[in-house]
């Protein structure tokens, strides 16, 4: 909620969560600042009673507006979308919504994704070239442009200049775009959302006690040794050369303004 004079104005913070770009940190900051999450949610992403993430990115304009109305009716003040992108035009036109997102160097994001997945037990692929061949939007080329051009459902589609321009048009609608590589996240959130700087779980790849416990339980001592030494799994990134040309172009354009 926001205050204008003595009046309370409803505000719905809509966070487009880019995978492995400080998303969980921002969700935890929202919780620490008493933002109200959707009744059932997975890391801020609204779910149904069975825990299945609601496909908000597939909602019609009317359904999306009704969803926002329902959030206001129930006092929901924070929503995250990570697996897809909703209609940003509808969100921008609704003065109740504040759009935020956070980006980082595209190659560093993918390497972080690989290390996190490996040490957390989601993959046993040690070579990056094999890891990125899994069919997954988070591993697709030009991931940022794909998401912000609403092409998240098509991880293999060849992107065009039109897609790039549409991504720029959409991300320009955002009220706050954080650059993880250069910005102080907490200060940016404080200035824009009036959040307080709270100490929260950053959900980092390394230093996670549950990862250590799970590696010991699985008797994966070789992997545990590398984890404790904070070793990156694969230093050969030749396989992702030119994979994110459009994403780098997008970041250069939006952060140059």
C-alpha positions in Angstrom: 0.0 0.0 0.0 1.1 3.6 -0.6 0.0 6.7 1.2 -0.9 10.0 -0.5 -1.7 12.5 2.2 -3.8 10.7 4.7 -5.3 8.3 2.1 -4.2 4.8 1.4 -3.7 4.0 -2.3 -3.6 0.3 -3.4 -0.4 -0.7 -5.1 0.3 -4.1 -6.7 4.0 -4.7 -7.3 4.4 -6.9 -10.3 7.9 -8.5 -10.5 9.0 -10.0 -13.7 11.4 -12.5 -12.3 14.4 -13.3 -14.5 15.8 -16.7 -13.5 19.1 -16.5 -11.5 19.1 -12.7 -11.4 18.5 -12.0 -7.7 14.8 -12.9 -8.0 14.5 -14.8 -4.8 16.4 -12.0 -3.0 13.8 -9.5 -4.2 10.9 -11.8 -3.3 12.3 -12.2 0.2 12.8 -8.4 0.5 9.1 -8.0 -0.4 8.1 -10.5 2.4 10.4 -8.7 4.9 8.7 -5.4 4.0 5.3 -6.9 4.7 4.1 -7.1 1.1 1.3 -9.6 0.9 1.9 -12.5 -1.4 -0.8 -14.4 -3.4 -2.7 -16.9 -1.1 -0.8 -19.9 -2.7 2.5 -19.1 -4.2 5.9 -20.6 -5.1 8.6 -18.0 -4.6 6.0 -15.2 -5.2 4.5 -16.9 -8.3 0.8 -17.4 -7.8 -0.3 -21.1 -7.8 -3.5 -23.0 -7.5 -4.4 -25.2 -4.5 -2.3 -28.0 -5.9 0.8 -25.9 -6.2 0.7 -25.6 -9.9 1.8 -22.1 -11.1 -1.0 -20.1 -12.6 -0.3 -19.5 -16.3 -0.9 -15.7 -16.1 1.1 -15.2 -19.3 -1.8 -17.0 -21.1 -4.5 -14.8 -19.6 -6.6 -12.7 -22.0 -6.7 -9.0 -21.4 -10.0 -9.3 -19.5 -8.7 -12.2 -17.4 -5.6 -10.3 -16.5 -7.6 -7.3 -15.4 -9.9 -9.5 -13.3 -6.8 -11.1 -11.7 -5.6 -7.6 -10.7 -9.1 -6.8 -9.4 -9.0 -10.0 -7.3 -5.6 -9.1 -5.9 -6.9 -5.7 -4.8 -10.0 -7.2 -3.3 -7.9 -9.6 -1.2 -5.1 -7.2 -0.3 -2.4 -8.9 -2.4 0.4 -6.4 -3.0 3.1 -8.5 -4.6 3.0 -10.9 -7.6 5.9 -12.5 -9.4 5.9 -14.1 -12.8 9.0 -16.2 -13.8 7.9 -19.0 -16.2 6.3 -16.6 -18.7 5.5 -13.0 -19.4 2.0 -11.4 -19.1 0.6 -8.7 -21.3 2.7 -5.8 -20.2 0.5 -3.2 -22.0 -2.4 -4.1 -19.7 -0.2 -3.9 -16.6 1.3 -0.6 -17.7 -2.1 1.0 -18.3 -3.4 -0.1 -14.9 -2.3 2.7 -12.4 -2.5 0.2 -9.5 0.4 -1.8 -10.9 4.1 -1.0 -10.4 6.3 -3.0 -12.8 9.8 -4.1 -11.7 12.5 -6.4 -13.0 16.2 -7.2 -12.5 18.7 -8.2 -15.2 22.3 -9.3 -15.1 25.1 -10.1 -17.5 23.5 -12.8 -19.7 26.5 -15.1 -19.8 27.1 -14.8 -16.0 23.4 -15.6 -15.5 23.6 -18.8 -17.5 26.8 -19.9 -15.7 25.2 -19.2 -12.4 22.2 -21.3 -13.5 24.5 -24.2 -14.4 26.4 -24.1 -11.1 23.2 -23.7 -9.1 21.5 -26.6 -10.9 24.6 -28.8 -10.5 25.2 -28.3 -6.8 21.5 -28.4 -5.9 21.1 -31.8 -7.6 18.9 -30.7 -10.5 21.5 -31.9 -13.1 24.6 -34.0 -13.1 25.9 -32.4 -16.4 29.3 -31.0 -15.6 29.9 -29.6 -19.1 28.0 -26.4 -20.0 27.6 -27.5 -23.6 25.5 -30.5 -22.5 23.6 -28.6 -19.9 22.3 -25.9 -22.3 20.9 -28.5 -24.6 18.1 -29.3 -22.2 14.8 -27.9 -23.6 14.1 -25.0 -21.1 13.2 -21.4 -21.6 15.7 -20.4 -18.9 18.5 -21.9 -21.1 17.3 -20.6 -24.4 19.3 -18.1 -26.5 18.5 -14.4 -26.0 16.4 -15.2 -23.0 15.6 -11.6 -22.1 14.4 -10.7 -25.5 12.4 -13.9 -25.7 10.7 -13.1 -22.4 10.0 -9.4 -23.0 8.7 -10.0 -26.5 6.3 -12.6 -25.1 8.0 -15.5 -26.9 8.6 -17.4 -23.7 6.5 -20.3 -25.0 8.7 -20.7 -28.0 12.3 -21.4 -26.7 13.4 -22.6 -30.1 11.9 -19.9 -32.3 14.3 -17.8 -34.4 14.0 -14.3 -33.1 13.7 -11.3 -35.5 14.4 -7.6 -35.3 10.7 -7.1 -34.8 10.8 -9.3 -31.7 13.7 -7.3 -30.4 11.9 -4.0 -30.9 8.8 -5.4 -29.2 11.0 -6.5 -26.3 12.4 -2.9 -26.0 8.9 -1.5 -26.2 7.7 -3.8 -23.4 10.6 -3.4 -21.0 10.4 0.4 -21.5 7.0 0.2 -19.7 8.7 -0.8 -16.5 8.9 1.5 -13.5 12.1 0.0 -12.2 14.8 -2.0 -14.0 17.7 -3.0 -11.8 21.1 -3.9 -13.2 22.5 -6.6 -10.9 26.0 -6.1 -12.1 26.1 -2.3 -11.2 23.3 -1.3 -9.0 22.8 -1.6 -5.2 19.6 -3.6 -5.3 18.4 -2.7 -1.8 18.9 1.0 -2.4 17.1 0.9 -5.7 14.1 -0.9 -4.1 14.2 1.6 -1.1 14.1 4.6 -3.4 11.3 3.3 -5.7 9.2 1.2 -3.4 10.0 2.8 0.0 11.2 -0.6 1.3 13.5 -0.8 4.2 16.9 -2.5 3.9 16.3 -5.8 5.6 18.7 -8.7 5.9 17.2 -11.6 4.0 18.2 -14.9 2.5 19.9 -14.1 -0.9 19.4 -17.7 -2.1 23.0 -17.7 -3.4 24.5 -20.8 -5.1 27.2 -21.2 -2.6 27.0 -21.2 1.3 23.7 -23.0 1.3 23.7 -25.4 4.3 20.9 -27.6 2.7 23.1 -28.2 -0.3 25.9 -29.3 2.0 23.6 -31.6 3.9 22.2 -33.1 0.8 25.6 -33.7 -0.7 26.7 -35.5 2.4 23.5 -37.6 2.5 24.2 -38.6 -1.1 27.8 -39.4 -0.3 28.9 -37.0 -3.1 32.1 -36.0 -1.4 33.9 -35.0 -4.6 31.1 -32.6 -5.5 31.0 -31.4 -1.8 34.7 -30.6 -1.9 34.3 -28.5 -5.1 31.2 -26.8 -3.5 33.0 -25.8 -0.4 35.8 -24.4 -2.6 33.2 -22.5 -4.6 34.4 -24.0 -7.8 32.6 -23.2 -11.0 31.7 -26.4 -12.9 32.9 -25.6 -16.4 35.1 -22.7 -17.3 34.8 -23.3 -21.1 32.1 -20.9 -22.3 32.9 -21.1 -26.0 29.6 -22.9 -26.5 27.7 -19.8 -25.6 29.6 -17.3 -27.8 27.0 -15.1 -29.6 24.2 -16.9 -27.8 23.1 -13.6 -26.2 23.9 -11.0 -28.7 20.3 -9.6 -28.6 20.2 -9.6 -24.9 23.5 -7.6 -24.6 22.1 -5.2 -27.1 18.9 -4.8 -25.1 20.8 -4.2 -21.9 23.1 -1.7 -23.6 20.1 0.2 -24.9 17.9 0.3 -21.8 20.8 1.1 -19.3 22.3 3.7 -21.7 19.2 5.9 -21.5 
